[in-house]
């Protein structure tokens, strides 16, 4: 604990881009009571995350980006080893200087970096696992690394992710499921005539509007969604499909080009709308008649909660953590991942049954949404922090005299003496 009596938490993120995991990170730091917690974030400078963090008045330290994917090509392995070793050095220097009570790694790659960077230290670490660990030899090595570290706790976003992460190792209480939460007040219930967003994207007011929202990548099954729509477009002449999102990672650009090609076929070009990333997701969800999340794998699916809160029913796949959110035919509808014909049939059925859509939407909003609020998420995270770092074991913080070096720079405010010292030392 620092001289002001607050618990210091250092969050580590392996990328500066903003997608689902980073939105959860921003919600975490936004919800921390600054009377009791002092947050810092370390992440790469590229992307929007640094700006979003500093907008929350949280000091942000720059670290190298970790470029590591599951694969066997020598170029990939070399890139992963090189970038990870650079990040390990940078994170260790940052931890040495800031002396946080907890190091909270917000991604799987960040977790690996943190465990390596804090080797030999007694400082508690948290791995926040947002992804389903695939079947791969590297996955076994990752599990063993987390298992052997006595000071490491694992947070997973669903029981499905927890099961995949455990594998056959007896993690016990080291693995904790804390479901993601969202600020439900940011996604108010739609009202009659709440369709202004349609005119901005060229969708008729009387259309049955299906939307998909999120990162554009192969895992989200967007090409398959467009092909399902293509199969029924003549039977559902008023149906339109809006896809909102962008490519976050460069290797998905080829997939996006395929998506644009399929959506540009003559029979679809006026009824499939690729509108890119939008700031006001709430407006689109309120304007839509149905949200579809057609993921081939989905660790959680935060957009499902956002749609439910808006009063928009959801159609999604029975994969990953989704069945822990959606009860089929009660709070939404489930189809098998990769079943394009089944998805098309369900789309057609639901477009013709407004009373059923309204009934399920109301059940989801009243019964499901309260389980996934930001307040519940933050309270469970607070309990974990208090369990990992009891009040009696928290330390006082003092800056380390040696410098972080050229790998780390930072953007900071100067509200506390430590932050002022940090800014003076590394920016001046």
C-alpha positions in Angstrom: 0.0 0.0 0.0 1.4 3.4 -0.9 1.8 6.4 1.5 -1.8 7.5 0.9 -3.1 4.1 2.0 -4.4 3.0 -1.4 -3.9 -0.4 -3.1 -1.7 0.1 -6.2 -2.7 -2.0 -9.2 -0.6 -2.2 -12.3 -2.6 -3.4 -15.4 -0.6 -4.9 -18.3 -2.1 -5.1 -21.8 -0.1 -6.7 -24.7 -1.7 -4.5 -27.4 -2.7 -0.9 -27.7 -5.7 -1.7 -29.9 -9.2 -1.7 -28.4 -11.4 -4.7 -28.7 -13.4 -6.7 -26.2 -10.7 -7.3 -23.6 -9.6 -3.7 -23.6 -13.2 -2.5 -23.1 -13.3 -4.7 -20.0 -10.0 -3.1 -18.9 -11.4 0.4 -19.3 -14.4 -0.6 -17.3 -12.2 -2.0 -14.5 -10.2 1.2 -14.1 -13.3 3.4 -14.4 -14.9 1.5 -11.6 -12.1 1.6 -9.1 -12.7 3.8 -6.1 -9.7 6.1 -6.1 -10.0 6.6 -2.4 -8.8 3.0 -2.0 -7.1 2.1 -5.3 -4.3 3.7 -7.3 -4.4 2.2 -10.9 -1.6 2.3 -13.5 -1.7 0.8 -17.0 1.2 -0.4 -19.1 0.5 -1.0 -22.8 1.9 -0.3 -26.3 1.5 3.2 -27.6 -0.1 2.3 -31.0 -3.9 2.2 -31.1 -6.6 4.0 -29.0 -6.0 2.3 -25.6 -3.5 4.8 -24.3 -5.8 7.8 -25.1 -8.7 6.0 -23.5 -6.8 5.2 -20.4 -5.4 8.7 -19.9 -8.9 10.1 -20.5 -9.9 8.2 -17.3 -7.1 10.2 -15.5 -5.0 7.0 -15.1 -1.2 7.1 -15.7 -0.2 5.1 -18.8 3.2 3.6 -19.3 4.4 2.5 -22.8 5.7 -1.0 -23.3 6.6 -2.8 -26.5 3.8 -4.7 -28.3 3.8 -8.5 -28.0 3.3 -10.1 -31.4 2.6 -13.8 -30.7 0.2 -16.1 -32.4 -0.3 -19.9 -32.2 1.7 -21.3 -35.1 4.9 -23.1 -36.1 6.5 -20.9 -38.7 10.1 -19.9 -37.8 9.3 -16.2 -38.6 6.3 -16.3 -36.2 8.3 -18.0 -33.4 11.2 -15.5 -33.8 8.9 -12.5 -33.8 7.1 -13.9 -30.7 10.3 -14.5 -28.8 11.8 -11.1 -29.7 8.8 -9.0 -28.9 8.0 -10.9 -25.7 11.5 -10.6 -24.4 11.4 -6.9 -25.0 8.1 -6.6 -23.2 9.4 -8.7 -20.3 12.3 -6.3 -19.7 10.1 -3.3 -19.9 7.5 -4.7 -17.5 10.1 -5.8 -15.0 11.5 -2.3 -14.9 8.0 -0.8 -14.5 7.2 -3.2 -11.6 10.6 -2.4 -10.0 9.8 1.3 -10.1 6.1 1.3 -9.2 6.1 -1.5 -6.7 2.4 -2.3 -7.2 0.5 -4.5 -4.7 -1.0 -6.5 -7.6 0.1 -6.9 -11.3 -3.1 -7.5 -13.3 -2.4 -8.9 -16.8 -5.5 -8.2 -18.9 -4.7 -10.7 -21.7 -3.2 -14.2 -22.0 -0.1 -12.8 -23.7 0.3 -10.2 -21.0 0.0 -12.9 -18.4 2.9 -14.8 -19.8 5.0 -11.6 -19.9 4.0 -10.8 -16.3 5.0 -14.2 -15.0 8.4 -14.0 -16.7 9.0 -10.4 -15.7 8.2 -10.9 -12.0 10.1 -14.2 -11.6 11.8 -14.2 -8.2 9.4 -11.6 -6.8 6.8 -12.3 -4.2 4.3 -9.8 -5.8 0.9 -11.3 -6.6 -0.2 -11.5 -10.2 -3.5 -12.0 -11.9 -4.0 -13.4 -15.4 -7.3 -12.2 -16.9 -8.1 -14.8 -19.6 -10.5 -13.5 -22.2 -9.8 -16.2 -24.8 -10.5 -19.9 -25.1 -7.1 -21.7 -24.9 -6.9 -23.8 -28.1 -5.6 -27.4 -28.4 -2.0 -26.7 -29.1 1.4 -27.7 -27.5 2.0 -24.1 -26.6 -1.3 -24.2 -24.6 0.2 -26.9 -22.4 3.3 -24.8 -21.7 1.1 -21.8 -20.9 -1.0 -23.9 -18.4 2.2 -25.2 -16.7 3.6 -21.7 -16.4 0.5 -20.5 -14.7 0.1 -23.6 -12.5 3.7 -23.5 -11.2 3.5 -19.9 -10.1 2.1 -19.9 -6.5 1.5 -16.2 -6.5 -0.6 -16.3 -9.7 -4.4 -16.2 -9.8 -6.4 -16.8 -13.0 -9.6 -14.9 -13.8 -11.7 -16.3 -16.7 -14.6 -14.6 -18.3 -16.8 -17.8 -18.4 -16.8 -21.3 -17.1 -16.2 -22.5 -20.6 -12.9 -20.5 -20.7 -12.0 -21.8 -17.3 -12.5 -25.4 -18.3 -10.4 -25.0 -21.4 -7.7 -23.2 -19.4 -7.5 -25.8 -16.7 -7.0 -28.7 -19.0 -6.1 -31.7 -16.8 -4.1 -29.7 -14.2 -5.6 -29.4 -10.6 -5.7 -25.6 -10.4 -8.3 -25.6 -7.7 -9.0 -22.1 -6.3 -6.4 -20.5 -8.6 -9.0 -20.3 -11.4 -11.9 -17.9 -10.8 -14.7 -17.2 -13.2 -15.8 -13.5 -13.1 -18.3 -12.8 -15.8 -17.8 -9.5 -17.7 -20.2 -6.7 -16.9 -21.4 -3.6 -18.7 -22.9 -0.3 -17.7 -26.5 -1.0 -18.4 -27.4 2.7 -18.2 -25.4 3.2 -21.4 -27.9 0.9 -23.2 -31.4 2.2 -22.3 -34.5 0.4 -23.4 -35.7 1.3 -26.8 -38.8 3.4 -27.2 -41.5 3.5 -29.9 -40.2 5.3 -33.0 -36.6 5.0 -31.7 -35.3 4.4 -35.2 -33.5 7.6 -36.2 -30.3 5.7 -36.8 -31.8 3.9 -39.7 -32.1 7.0 -41.9 -28.4 7.7 -41.4 -27.4 4.4 -43.0 -30.1 4.2 -45.6 -32.3 1.5 -44.1 -36.1 1.9 -44.6 -38.2 2.5 -41.5 -40.4 -0.5 -42.3 -37.4 -2.9 -42.7 -36.8 -5.9 -40.5 -33.3 -4.8 -39.4 -30.7 -7.5 -38.3 -27.4 -6.2 -36.9 -24.0 -7.6 -36.1 -21.7 -5.6 -33.9 -18.0 -6.2 -33.1 -14.6 -6.9 -34.4 -14.4 -8.1 -38.0 -12.6 -11.4 -38.0 -13.1 -15.0 -39.1 -14.0 -16.1 -35.6 -17.2 -13.9 -35.7 -18.7 -15.9 -38.6 -19.7 -12.7 -40.5 -19.2 -14.2 -44.0 -21.4 -17.1 -43.0 -24.0 -14.7 -41.7 -24.2 -12.8 -45.0 -24.5 -16.1 -46.9 -27.3 -17.2 -44.6 -29.1 -13.9 -45.4 -28.4 -14.5 -49.1 -30.2 -17.8 -48.9 -33.4 -16.2 -47.6 -33.4 -12.7 -49.1 -36.2 -13.5 -51.5 -38.4 -15.0 -48.8 -37.7 -12.0 -46.5 -38.0 -9.0 -48.9 -38.0 -6.4 -46.1 -35.0 -7.8 -44.2 -31.8 -5.7 -44.1 -28.5 -6.6 -42.5 -26.1 -4.1 -40.9 -22.6 -5.1 -39.9 -20.8 -2.6 -37.6 -17.2 -3.0 -36.8 -13.7 -2.9 -38.1 -10.6 -5.0 -38.6 -8.5 -4.7 -35.4 -5.6 -7.0 -36.3 -3.8 -6.8 -39.7 -4.0 -10.5 -40.4 -7.8 -10.3 -40.6 -7.7 -7.9 -43.5 -8.0 -10.6 -46.1 -11.1 -11.9 -44.3 -12.6 -8.5 -44.5 -12.0 -8.3 -48.2 -13.9 -11.6 -48.6 -16.8 -10.2 -46.5 -17.0 -7.1 -48.7 -17.0 -9.3 -51.9 -19.8 -11.5 -50.7 -21.9 -8.5 -49.5 -21.4 -6.7 -52.8 -23.2 -9.4 -54.9 -26.1 -7.8 -57.0 -28.9 -9.2 -54.9 -27.4 -8.0 -51.6 -25.6 -4.8 -52.2 -28.6 -2.6 -51.3 -29.6 -4.7 -48.3 -26.3 -5.5 -46.6 -24.7 -2.5 -45.0 -21.0 -2.5 -43.9 -20.9 0.7 -41.8 -17.5 0.4 -40.1 -16.9 1.1 -36.4 -19.5 3.4 -34.8 -19.3 5.3 -31.6 -23.0 5.1 -30.7 -23.6 1.3 -30.5 -26.6 1.9 -28.4 -28.4 3.8 -31.2 -27.9 0.9 -33.6 -29.1 -1.7 -31.1 -32.2 0.3 -30.3 -32.9 0.7 -34.1 -32.5 -3.0 -34.8 -35.1 -5.7 -34.6 -32.6 -8.5 -33.9 -28.9 -8.8 -33.0 -27.0 -11.8 -34.4 -23.7 -13.0 -33.0 -22.6 -15.9 -35.3 -19.3 -16.7 -33.6 -17.5 -19.9 -34.3 -16.0 -19.5 -30.8 -16.9 -16.9 -28.3 -15.4 -16.8 -24.8 -18.2 -14.5 -23.5 -20.1 -12.1 -25.8 -20.6 -8.7 -24.1 -22.6 -7.3 -27.0 -25.4 -9.8 -26.2 -25.9 -8.1 -22.8 -25.8 -4.7 -24.5 -28.5 -5.7 -26.9 -30.7 -7.3 -24.2 -30.4 -4.1 -22.1 -31.6 -2.2 -25.2 -34.7 -4.4 -25.6 -33.3 -6.1 -28.7 -33.6 -9.9 -28.9 -30.5 -11.9 -29.7 -29.8 -14.9 -32.0 -26.4 -16.5 -31.4 -24.4 -19.7 -31.5 -24.1 -22.4 -28.9 -20.4 -22.1 -28.3 -17.9 -21.0 -25.6 -19.5 -19.0 -22.8 -22.6 -18.0 -24.7 -24.9 -20.7 -23.3 -24.0 -19.3 -19.8 -25.7 -16.1 -20.9 -28.5 -17.1 -23.3 -31.1 -19.7 -22.5 -32.5 -21.0 -25.8 -36.0 -19.8 -26.6 -36.3 -18.0 -23.3 -33.7 -15.2 -23.3 -32.6 -15.6 -26.9 -32.0 -18.3 -29.5 -29.1 -20.6 -30.1 -28.0 -22.3 -33.2 -25.0 -24.5 -33.8 -21.8 -22.7 -34.8 -21.1 -23.1 -38.5 -24.7 -24.2 -39.3 -25.5 -21.6 -42.0 -28.7 -23.3 -43.1 -29.9 -23.5 -39.5 -29.1 -19.8 -39.0 -31.0 -18.8 -42.2 -34.0 -20.8 -41.1 -34.1 -19.2 -37.7 -33.6 -15.7 -39.2 -36.6 -16.2 -41.4 -38.8 -17.6 -38.6 -38.0 -14.8 -36.2 -38.6 -12.1 -38.8 -42.2 -13.3 -39.1 -43.0 -13.5 -35.4 -43.0 -10.1 -33.7 -44.8 -11.1 -30.5 -42.3 -13.9 -29.9 -39.4 -11.4 -30.4 -40.9 -9.0 -27.9 -41.6 -11.6 -25.3 -38.1 -13.0 -25.3 -36.6 -9.5 -25.3 -38.5 -8.6 -22.2 -37.4 -11.8 -20.4 -33.8 -11.2 -21.3 -33.9 -7.6 -20.1 -35.5 -8.4 -16.8 -33.9 -11.7 -15.8 -30.5 -11.9 -17.7 -29.1 -8.3 -17.7 -28.9 -7.8 -13.9 -26.5 -10.8 -13.7 -24.0 -9.0 -16.0 -23.9 -5.4 -14.7 -20.8 -3.4 -14.1 -21.6 -3.1 -10.5 -21.6 -6.9 -10.0 -18.4 -7.3 -12.0 -16.6 -4.6 -10.1 -17.7 -6.0 -6.7 -16.4 -9.5 -7.5 -13.1 -8.1 -8.8 -12.8 -6.1 -5.5 -13.3 -9.2 -3.5 -10.6 -11.0 -5.4 -8.1 -8.2 -4.9 -8.8 -8.2 -1.2 -8.3 -12.0 -1.0 -5.1 -11.8 -3.0 -3.7 -8.9 -1.1 -5.0 -8.7 2.5 -4.8 -5.3 4.2 -2.1 -6.5 6.6 0.3 -7.5 3.8 0.1 -4.4 1.7 3.4 -2.5 1.3 4.3 1.2 1.2 5.6 2.3 -2.2 8.6 4.3 -3.0 10.2 5.0 -6.4 13.2 2.9 -7.4 16.3 5.0 -8.0 17.3 3.3 -11.2 15.7 4.4 -14.5 13.4 2.3 -16.7 15.6 2.9 -19.8 14.7 3.5 -23.4 12.1 0.7 -23.7 9.6 2.4 -21.5 8.1 5.9 -21.8 4.9 7.1 -20.3 2.0 9.6 -20.4 1.1 10.7 -16.9 -0.8 13.3 -15.0 0.9 14.8 -11.9 -1.8 14.4 -9.3 0.4 12.4 -6.8 4.0 12.8 -5.8 4.8 9.3 -7.2 3.2 10.2 -10.6 5.0 13.5 -10.6 8.4 11.9 -9.9 7.6 9.3 -12.6 6.8 12.0 -15.2 9.8 14.1 -14.3 12.2 11.2 -14.5 11.0 9.7 -17.8 9.6 12.6 -19.8 12.0 15.4 -19.0 
